[in-house]
Amino acid sequence: MSKFVDRPRYTCALGGALATLRAIPRTIPIIHASAGCGHNLQNAINPGAGYLGGGYCGGLSLPSSNVAERDIVFGGEARLREQIGSTLEIMDGDLFLVLTGCMVEMIGDDLDAVVSEFKDSEYPVIAVHTPSFRGNSYTGYELVFDALIRKYIKREPEKTPGMVNVLGIVPAQDVFWKGNLKEIKRLLKKLGLQVNTFFGEGETLEDIRNSAKASLNIVVSDVYGIEAAKKFETVHGIPYINTVFPIGADATAEFLHEVSKALNIDVSLTDAVIEEERRVYYDYLERLADSYNDIGLQRYVMVVGDSNYAPAVTRFLADELGWLPELAVITDCLDEAQKQSLARRFENYESGLSPSVRFDTDTSSVKKYISEIWPWNRNERYYNALNPTVIVGSVYERDLAAEFGFPLLTVSYPVTNRVVLNRAYAGINGALSMVEDLLSILVAGR
């Protein structure tokens, strides 16, 4: 029997595709779906991703066929044909992707046939099948990449040494995606690499078009972007590695060493870069040492998040901030192989700590896991309470935090209680931001 999902932390595949295209400049999505699909998804993505906004020709300005009852009965291909034609005429873009909703896929509209009629258009028009029954937001990200890799990215048999692509950070689903990509790009450039992040600051369609020149794809995830990397390898012959999502000095050093090994970069250069980053990092952290000890800023912590954030944040808090992680809940829909891979990320901490790890898509289950790992007070004379504790999660943990009186830092989608611009949690600068944010909520009432 399939599991009921209480308050999912993602949208459907169509929503994931829309959010991904929102991050690519001069790219116009055209929705072929029932009326309301685009509006409802915008209402989920915009506030949930730290008030992302619609951007140019996104949000509530999305071109959509808005098929109605007549189209469902007689077929919506004529309506789609009309919508593509009018969008090409009116909208100023360089790439157009037609995305589908559930209803038009169920009635059998031939999306590929209609889109093929526009093969001689001035700008490329690409079909992507994105009904919700194909998966969630992360699937939409992979489907967009699959279409771009097969139909848009140029074939480049000659690879450019030192050029890399970064995959695995999903726009909007990672609320801090743009800042994270900026930090990862900064670190990799210090190794002398030419870096394409697809969705980062200053990236263009030309970067995507020429991405097959890369000599390596770097997937900073155990789950997301793996399928895209495999498709890149099959179609364009680019090998890939997948690494830890780096937060903090230790994870950043591990990340840079893995990349350097894959590209045969001089170890002395890598070590020099890591040493320079560590000096900056610990120079800032040193300022906190007295206050951390004098006013007791160590905490128990519970982390609730996706497959990137939960392992990375938990290890960082245990090994570098000196906090005590009791519970980590990974909220994605995963298969057994993915769960096993992620479970290994919680082993062999430098601190010697060993958090309890759970995989569960249901928001209501988190409270149950707290009671499993920490016994309730049975009016014992002496009771070691799970306090003081901080929860690192999403806004869905707000009620839980209020019930127990725990401070909450929202990091993973949905994040509706913060406005996010260029904030990052990846790398060295991101780790410093996380320490600032966590300790700030502890001293906010002083």
C-alpha positions in Angstrom: 0.0 0.0 0.0 1.4 3.4 -0.9 2.2 5.8 1.9 0.1 8.9 2.6 2.2 12.1 2.3 1.2 14.8 4.9 2.1 18.3 3.7 4.6 17.5 0.9 7.6 19.7 0.6 7.6 19.9 -3.2 5.3 20.6 -6.1 4.6 18.3 -9.0 6.9 17.7 -12.0 5.3 20.7 -13.9 6.1 22.9 -10.9 9.7 21.7 -10.8 10.1 22.4 -14.5 8.6 25.9 -14.2 10.9 26.7 -11.3 13.9 25.4 -13.2 13.1 27.5 -16.3 12.5 30.5 -14.1 16.2 30.4 -13.4 17.3 30.4 -17.1 17.3 33.9 -18.7 15.3 34.5 -21.9 13.7 31.1 -21.7 9.9 31.1 -22.0 7.8 28.2 -20.7 4.4 27.5 -22.4 2.0 25.4 -20.3 -0.3 23.0 -22.0 -2.6 22.3 -19.1 -5.9 22.9 -17.4 -6.8 26.4 -16.4 -5.4 27.2 -13.0 -2.3 24.9 -13.0 0.2 27.8 -13.6 -1.5 30.0 -11.1 -1.6 27.4 -8.3 2.0 26.4 -8.9 3.1 30.0 -8.8 1.3 30.4 -5.5 3.3 27.5 -4.1 6.7 28.3 -5.6 6.9 32.0 -5.0 6.4 32.2 -1.2 7.8 28.7 -0.6 11.1 29.6 -2.2 11.7 32.7 0.0 9.6 34.9 -2.2 11.3 34.0 -5.5 8.9 36.0 -7.7 7.9 35.2 -11.3 10.7 36.9 -13.2 10.3 37.7 -16.8 7.4 35.9 -18.4 7.0 33.7 -15.4 4.7 33.6 -12.4 1.2 34.9 -13.3 2.4 36.0 -16.8 3.1 32.4 -18.0 1.7 31.6 -21.5 -0.8 28.8 -21.0 -3.3 27.0 -23.3 -5.7 26.9 -20.3 -7.6 24.0 -21.8 -11.3 23.9 -20.8 -14.1 21.2 -21.0 -14.5 21.5 -24.8 -10.8 20.8 -25.3 -10.8 17.9 -22.9 -13.7 16.3 -24.9 -12.5 17.0 -28.4 -8.7 17.3 -27.8 -6.6 20.3 -27.0 -4.0 20.1 -29.8 -5.6 23.0 -31.8 -5.6 25.2 -28.7 -2.0 24.3 -28.0 -1.0 25.1 -31.6 -2.7 28.5 -31.3 -1.0 29.2 -28.0 2.5 28.4 -29.3 2.0 30.6 -32.3 0.8 33.6 -30.3 3.6 33.2 -27.8 6.3 33.1 -30.5 4.7 36.2 -32.0 4.3 38.2 -28.8 7.0 37.1 -26.2 10.6 38.2 -26.5 12.6 35.1 -25.8 15.4 32.9 -27.2 14.2 29.5 -26.1 10.7 28.1 -25.7 9.8 25.0 -23.8 6.3 23.5 -23.9 5.3 21.8 -20.6 2.3 19.5 -20.0 -0.1 19.1 -17.1 -1.9 15.9 -16.1 -5.2 16.4 -18.0 -3.8 16.8 -21.5 -1.5 13.8 -21.0 -4.5 11.7 -19.9 -6.6 12.5 -22.9 -3.6 11.8 -25.2 -2.8 15.1 -26.9 0.2 14.5 -29.1 2.5 17.2 -27.8 5.6 16.2 -29.8 3.6 16.3 -33.1 2.3 19.8 -32.4 5.7 21.1 -31.3 7.4 19.6 -34.4 5.2 21.9 -36.6 7.4 24.8 -35.2 10.7 23.2 -36.0 11.5 26.0 -38.5 10.7 28.8 -36.1 13.3 31.5 -35.5 13.8 30.2 -32.0 13.9 26.6 -30.7 10.6 25.2 -29.4 11.1 22.0 -27.3 8.5 19.6 -25.9 8.8 18.3 -22.3 6.2 15.9 -20.8 5.8 17.0 -17.2 2.5 15.6 -15.8 2.4 15.2 -12.0 2.2 11.4 -12.3 5.8 11.4 -13.6 7.1 12.7 -10.3 7.6 15.7 -8.1 9.6 19.0 -8.4 12.9 17.1 -8.6 11.6 15.0 -11.5 10.7 18.3 -13.3 14.3 19.5 -12.9 15.6 16.2 -14.4 13.1 16.3 -17.2 14.1 19.8 -18.3 17.7 18.8 -18.3 16.9 15.6 -20.3 15.2 17.8 -23.0 18.0 20.4 -23.1 20.7 17.7 -23.3 19.0 15.9 -26.1 17.5 18.7 -28.1 19.3 22.0 -27.4 22.9 21.6 -26.2 25.4 21.5 -29.1 27.4 18.3 -29.7 31.1 19.0 -28.9 33.4 16.1 -29.5 36.4 18.1 -28.3 36.3 18.8 -24.6 37.9 21.9 -22.9 40.3 20.9 -20.2 39.4 22.6 -16.9 35.8 23.3 -17.9 33.2 21.8 -15.6 29.4 21.8 -15.1 27.8 21.9 -11.7 24.6 19.9 -11.2 22.5 18.8 -8.2 21.2 22.1 -6.8 17.6 22.5 -7.8 16.3 26.1 -8.3 13.5 27.0 -5.9 13.5 23.6 -4.1 16.9 24.7 -2.8 15.7 28.1 -1.6 19.2 29.4 -1.5 20.2 28.0 -4.9 21.6 31.1 -6.4 23.8 32.0 -3.5 24.9 28.4 -3.2 25.9 28.2 -6.8 27.8 31.5 -6.6 29.8 30.1 -3.6 30.6 26.8 -5.3 31.6 28.6 -8.5 33.9 30.8 -6.4 35.6 27.9 -4.8 36.1 25.9 -8.1 37.5 29.0 -9.9 40.2 29.2 -7.3 41.4 25.8 -8.6 41.7 27.5 -12.1 38.5 25.9 -13.5 36.0 27.4 -15.9 32.7 26.8 -14.2 29.2 26.6 -15.7 26.4 26.3 -13.1 23.5 26.7 -15.6 21.4 28.8 -13.1 23.9 31.0 -11.3 24.7 34.6 -11.3 25.6 35.8 -14.8 24.9 32.5 -16.5 23.3 32.7 -20.0 21.7 30.5 -22.6 25.0 30.4 -24.4 26.6 28.8 -21.4 23.9 26.0 -21.5 24.3 25.7 -25.3 28.0 25.2 -25.0 28.0 23.0 -21.8 29.0 19.9 -23.8 32.5 21.3 -24.0 33.0 20.4 -20.3 35.5 17.8 -19.3 33.6 16.9 -16.1 30.2 17.2 -14.6 30.2 17.7 -10.8 27.0 16.6 -9.0 26.9 18.1 -5.5 24.2 15.7 -4.4 23.6 12.0 -3.8 20.2 12.2 -5.4 19.5 15.3 -7.5 21.1 15.7 -10.9 22.4 12.1 -11.1 20.0 11.3 -14.0 21.0 14.5 -15.8 24.7 13.6 -15.4 24.1 10.1 -16.8 22.2 11.6 -19.7 25.2 14.0 -20.3 27.5 11.1 -20.3 25.4 9.0 -22.7 24.7 11.8 -25.2 27.8 14.0 -24.9 30.4 11.8 -23.4 31.1 13.8 -20.3 32.0 11.8 -17.2 30.7 12.8 -13.8 31.4 12.5 -10.1 28.9 13.1 -7.3 30.2 14.7 -4.1 29.0 15.9 -0.7 26.9 19.1 -0.6 29.7 21.2 1.0 28.9 23.2 4.2 31.9 24.3 6.3 35.6 23.9 6.2 35.8 20.1 6.4 33.2 19.4 3.8 34.6 22.1 1.5 38.1 20.5 1.7 36.6 17.1 0.9 34.7 18.6 -2.0 37.7 20.3 -3.5 39.9 17.2 -3.1 37.4 15.0 -4.9 37.2 17.5 -7.8 40.9 17.8 -7.9 41.4 14.1 -8.0 38.9 13.7 -10.8 40.7 16.4 -12.9 44.2 15.5 -11.9 44.8 19.0 -10.5 48.1 19.5 -8.6 47.5 18.6 -5.0 49.7 21.4 -3.8 47.4 24.0 -5.5 44.3 22.4 -3.9 45.9 22.3 -0.5 46.9 26.0 -0.8 43.4 26.9 -1.7 41.9 25.0 1.2 44.5 26.5 3.6 43.6 30.0 2.5 39.9 29.3 2.9 40.4 27.9 6.3 42.4 30.9 7.5 39.5 33.2 6.5 36.9 30.9 8.0 38.5 30.5 11.4 39.5 34.1 11.6 35.8 34.9 11.6 34.8 32.0 13.9 37.4 33.0 16.4 35.4 36.1 17.3 32.6 33.9 18.7 34.8 31.7 20.9 34.4 33.7 24.1 30.7 34.3 23.8 30.1 30.7 22.7 31.6 29.5 25.9 30.7 32.3 28.3 27.0 32.4 27.6 26.6 28.7 26.7 25.6 28.7 23.0 25.9 24.9 22.6 22.6 23.2 21.8 21.0 20.0 21.0 19.7 20.1 17.4 17.2 18.3 15.2 17.5 18.6 11.4 14.6 18.1 9.1 15.3 18.6 5.4 16.0 17.2 1.9 18.7 14.9 0.7 21.2 17.7 0.3 20.6 19.7 3.4 19.9 17.1 6.1 23.2 15.2 5.9 25.3 18.3 5.2 23.8 20.5 8.0 23.9 17.7 10.5 27.6 16.9 10.0 28.5 20.6 10.0 26.7 21.3 13.3 28.2 18.3 15.0 31.8 18.5 13.7 32.4 22.3 13.4 29.9 24.1 15.5 30.1 21.6 18.4 26.3 21.1 18.7 24.7 17.8 19.6 22.5 16.4 16.8 20.0 14.0 18.1 17.7 13.5 15.1 17.9 13.9 11.4 14.8 13.4 9.2 15.2 13.3 5.4 11.9 14.2 3.8 12.3 13.2 0.1 10.7 10.3 -1.7 13.6 7.9 -2.1 14.3 4.3 -3.1 16.3 1.9 -0.9 19.6 2.4 -2.7 19.3 6.2 -2.2 18.5 5.8 1.5 21.5 3.6 2.0 23.8 6.1 0.2 22.5 8.9 2.3 22.7 7.0 5.6 26.4 6.6 5.0 26.7 10.4 5.1 25.8 10.3 8.8 28.7 7.9 9.7 32.2 8.5 11.1 31.7 12.0 12.4 35.0 13.6 13.6 33.1 14.5 16.8 32.2 10.8 17.4 28.5 11.7 17.6 25.9 9.5 15.9 22.5 11.1 15.2 19.4 9.0 14.8 18.4 9.1 11.1 14.9 8.7 9.7 13.4 8.8 6.2 9.9 10.0 6.1 7.8 12.2 3.8 5.2 13.0 6.5 5.5 16.2 8.4 3.5 14.9 11.3 6.0 12.0 11.9 8.7 14.2 13.2 7.1 14.6 16.6 6.8 10.8 16.8 10.5 10.4 16.2 11.4 12.8 18.9 9.5 10.6 21.4 11.3 7.6 20.1 14.8 9.0 20.6 14.2 10.9 23.8 12.0 9.4 26.6 9.1 11.5 28.0 9.4 12.8 31.6 7.5 10.3 33.8 7.7 12.6 36.9 11.2 11.3 37.6 13.0 13.0 40.4 15.9 13.6 38.1 15.2 14.0 34.4 17.6 14.9 31.6 15.5 17.1 29.3 16.0 17.5 25.6 16.7 21.1 26.2 18.0 23.6 25.1 17.3 22.5 21.5 17.2 24.1 18.1 15.3 22.8 15.1 16.7 23.3 11.6 14.0 22.6 9.1 11.2 24.3 7.1 8.1 26.3 8.0 6.3 23.0 8.5 8.3 22.6 11.7 7.0 25.9 13.1 4.1 24.3 15.1 6.4 21.6 16.4 9.0 24.2 17.5 6.3 26.3 19.2 4.9 23.2 21.1 8.3 22.4 22.5 9.5 25.9 22.8 12.5 25.3 20.5 13.9 28.1 18.2 13.6 27.3 14.5 15.8 28.2 11.6 14.2 27.5 8.2 16.6 26.2 5.6 14.8 23.7 3.4 11.7 24.2 1.2 9.1 25.6 2.0 10.6 28.8 3.5 7.8 31.3 3.7 9.0 33.2 6.8 12.2 34.6 5.2 12.9 36.7 2.1 15.9 35.2 0.3 18.0 37.1 -2.2 21.7 36.0 -2.4 21.9 34.1 0.9 24.0 31.0 0.7 24.7 28.1 3.1 27.2 26.2 0.9 30.9 26.3 1.2 32.9 28.6 3.5 30.9 31.8 3.3 27.7 29.8 3.5 28.8 28.1 6.7 29.6 31.5 8.3 26.1 32.7 7.3 24.6 29.6 8.9 26.5 30.2 12.2 25.3 33.8 12.1 21.7 32.8 11.6 21.7 30.1 14.2 23.4 32.0 17.0 21.4 35.2 16.2 18.1 33.4 17.0 19.6 32.4 20.3 20.5 35.9 21.3 17.6 37.7 19.7 15.8 38.4 22.9 18.8 39.8 24.8 
